[in-house]
Amino acid sequence: MLDVIASMPDSAMLSRIQFAFTVSYHIMFPTITIGLSLYLAFMEGMWLRTKNPAYLQQVKFWMKPFAITFGMGVVSGVVLSYEFGTNFSKFSEVVGPVLAPLLAYEVLTAFFLEAGFLGIMLFGWNRVSPKVHFIATCTVAIGTVFSSFWILAANSWMHTPAGYEIVDGVFHVTSWLEVIFNPSFPYRLAHMLLATFLSASLLFAGVNAYYLLKKKHTEFAKIGFSTAMAAILVLAPLQVVVGDFHGLNVAEHQPVKLAAMEGIWQTEKGAALRLFAWPDEETESNKMEVAIPKLASLIITHDLDGEIAGLDQVEAKDRPPVAVVFFSFRIMLGLGGLMLLLGLAGWYARRKGILFESRPLHLFAVAMIPAGVIATLAGWYVVEVGRQPWLVNGLVRTVDVISPIPAENVAFTLALFVLVYTTLFFTYLYFMRKLILKGPMSIEEALESLERNDLEDEDLPATLNPAQVDMGYSQELSQYLSDQNNKGEK
């Protein structure tokens, strides 16, 4: 495997693949935790307001998946900051005065808020008052949003740089307001936050739909399913509107990326919308193209005969990998359409009074559980691959800031990341599945749990549950060995 990877042309491509892999793995977990933290805050607020223990039951159940997912996000995110220094050291030197403070602000505001109040949120049920606990839950939720704010401010600046000057080849800030609120930032922040809310809502809808299908925990499932379907009905069309504004911004500031997204090789008026095509970079054309005449111009310019700049506006060396951007964009759009369809199907079922009885709707919701995360990943591929060959759009080329590391070394760390992260991912799925199959505690148990530590649960791995000692894999392995010995004695 190492020989195959190391045979690639240089360490630049390997470094890009490694960063793409690690950031793709990491982004899955914040995509869920941001929306999940807001759901926990909402349900806990409803419990305090109504005193209905059914809402407390929601909080108690979803706090465990939140703990696991949050832990995975922290562990996988730490690596990314180191990769800037190890694989892109020259980039850190060039843009450090701009990006380093933004990442530091993320730690000082968002991460400290999350870390400071997470312990109270997870383990403080019987140690602080209900109102203080609610404040802690809300603070953690605010921290997750703050984290998105700073990370997207830094990332958006790389796409639409502003508020800077270049002195001796190094970027320096002339206006922090322009750096933070660069031209693409408001659209990308709104688009990403809506994606996280949708991803979490799809998870809630799917899990509760599963309970309804199995006729288990039905009262619990009805609250969660109804709330999630209402959220999807609102969020999906709102995401379409925000996505349209974001697309207009891309057309203005990154026309090459837009041309790759649409598969437009030659600048044209009245551009067709390519529903499907196979971009061929050698011939600079599309094969097997299926298109709707003039629709791309109508969507992007709001004019049937509007002009859209093609990939011919720049040399081939300044174009992104067209096929990756083109297909990722359509995966995102296709899944977004299915989310909208699910929201409308839920609205129809609610009007007909069959929201909790419609088996096709429940099966649809279960199938859509991973759709939000997949669409988010596809969107990130559109954004980041579409920016290539630039790290700072139009100013800093990726190949010019790669660290001088032998390709064999990068190949080794890439293989190691694939192995470790794959193991962690399946470990995460194992414990999430275990929690979901077990289901929520009863309302009576939820009320009783207020008198003890909330997360003392054998379902959580020890590494993600500090309240436990010798739990998780070690406990299960010991039990397995004991069972095998017993069988041998018999």
Steps between C-alpha positions, in 0.01 A plus 500: 500500500781740591679426173187582304443828683865600500516449123286811457683799347588700810423570865277795406217278380549263792485790748182625338344153514602460863351833602186431298459163670553630853277805458229286337508267797491788747222701336249217545492544876454879531233465232301293750600657833408859409141411418484243780615751763226742395244219517612415854471864604153524344372183666646590838341843473166338418537276806568794729212697353234227492628262770408221259747214573467379139730785399748400771493151353605649165792683661616197695503278193664735248764624742685168472531509118605862539778404742636235265478720192650802673792290623567367152491852359755629750738209448487519120519880488825534694692341213401764247684790662821294511472417131530868415846495652613156387366484143444867413770678700564768237130578494509555876790742456328697226148534646574447869437865597144468361388145573681429827305763701170377355573144607614628841171689539318173430686334785467792742128555442336188361710213632538646848123553519437141395768347721416721798132412510499152346576337836204675663278403208596132510561436869341788688137390521510436875765762577347824371147634477289423189531862383878498532515171313284647225737798477791257464322313221424827318861614543632181344258551209616860458859380510442264210356786293791728594737229385331495160519879485879518538585194294285617210634854528852363455401262222289757317789747505703246304227505233429872493799674666443854627643745754865414442825625356803300387836610640810304399283211387310477830133590551425762765162619623385852417142453623380217721138579415574450130696184570224344711202623301657433161265485198418127518487461880133586577370266231732213590428531873123495445530212253716291736287562810185403313681186380580404860143564613368288213748221567398480866130519410539212256670296773216572744236424237663175393560361849149583617354364177684175574334484843160563342560225245596258777218628722749564781523809721210644301418794726864603505524456123191707427643809666835467327361408159245781499762757601755376246253492211385854579863614503574331166193663344635844595874443458504325161335780298694761698821323401394522135460877530832545680666271247374723220653807662821308557507399133464863393792589725713224344409627153626846595819409687599152375369461144745218422358291783148569376594394148633171638185450707284545192732326253518807275816494291431792269358834613143512377174687520184310577702219656330165541473321835694173475301242690762241418823496304845347502754786495805423286791729581709379205244602237355780718149375439223295661405151396155345540357842581138532610402865533205738527551799266559842661411384850852555643495862387155548650605355837837675523436834330118501531492567125429238232768653277745588778866437434698252708878500479645164401817317588658654191546825692820359654780268394469129568756522781270739687195274488383266777440127444173549314351152542536502880333839532232421244385170654534615862274794422234270358519263793440794732211630290343155463505432872370850567206426272428181692507695828247743358287207384517343847389824660205531263407133551500559876281808457254302287491214750444743786207659318353156436547402864730208417837647601557221753340220296643549148742213445635636165577832669679327786705285263589813301612674820717206607666487156576874525696478828844539334380740229585818689858397575557375143359821352720707731809306395407540134454873554843528660655319203334748267633791704853380568580308181334777300751751643799305368772556389490785755511492880438874517288562194703662223793579731663186647535177306475172687812351341708800607442458874539125550755392760810326356410157637591179316200339334566176685456674836171656399385167360575333832307756708212493252475122528520529878220757506282279281555203730446685829210714383321204344530313828371801694212548258374146537547525876281811493236323291509204736419705808246719321321189378510355849342811650230521235407132522475524878278804470413767756451440867143519625362827630516363852865406455574842353356668807688265730825568313488859620609364836811332362775557243328505163762334283588202718403266223669187376408587142766770475869423437732597784695740282184703439346463846724617785235392751582137431792285605610201293195515273464470125716256308699379801182405686349328198826315430518378859140382482566323171806318636309400812217356291747306287666354809167395640414325177838324502443372854164360403 
